[in-house]
Amino acid sequence: MLNLELQPPRQRRKMQDRYAGDVGDYVKLALIRALSAFGKIGVSWYLYPDERHNEDGRHTAYLHERENWRHLDPELFDLLRETVLGRRSVRELQNAFYEDSCFAAEPVPTGLPASERSAARKSWFEKSLDQLAQCDLVFADPDNGLVGDEDWRWRAPNFGKQIPLSEVRALSAGRCAVIYHHNSRFKGGHDAEVESWLHALGMPAIAVRATAYSCRTFFVVNPDREIAERAREFCIKWKDHKVRLHASGVG
């Protein structure tokens, strides 16, 4: 029988098959479903190869606490429970979206010499952007989240786990984009970190903070009035599970 016991985190969450259905997926998928009641959804998974050197991916105890969690999104809760008890994969998570949703699911390029990484990444991103061209709202789910656009980053071996600001701006051009970010050991704390990224984006944006089990932020870039209101309502609904709107101006 699959062990659903909650374990403490050892490293940042990864967008890998073995994490499919954990509590972080419940929050993020519920948020996208809440924001995208209208229009066509696109998802760029930023898939990274599974890393089997530890036992991460066990944040699934919430599935045993139906009375505390299921009412937030019953259909999604049941889907994730089936995923964890069955075949855990990112592909199974795609069932949480509408039938006409688009998915950019080609793995990010890894294992290349440093001299080839930048060109390979740009080619990969252009393909993803083309696949999502007709979508009204896009969700990007990199393993670790936002980074700057310095040249050296594009040659770094772990760049596949990150999304540079240039890709965020391209994904959100003319539409709303939601960007996953795993909060880091930023000098000044997480509030200051979120403020820093809101400023660096240089675009209208709000931030949804989720701090249960691990601290992560969803940057909602270019939201219209309805999406912003839906984000606010989502945070109110999920407040007992440590989800809230970021109070801009902190730090």
Buried (B, 14 or more C-beta within 10 A) or exposed (E): EEEBEBBEEEEBBBBBBBBBBBBBBBBBBBBBBBBBEEBBBBBBBBBBEEEEEEEBBBBBBBBEEEEEBBEBBEEBBEBBBBBBBEEBBBEBBBEBBEEEBBBBBBEBBBEBEEEEBBEBBBEBBEEBBEBBEEBEBBBBBBBBBBBEEEEEBBBBEEBBBBBBBEBBBBBBEEBBBBBBBBBBEBEEBBBEBBBBBBEEBEBBBBBBBBBBBBBBBBBBBBBEEEBBEBBBEBBEBBEEBEBBBBEBEEB
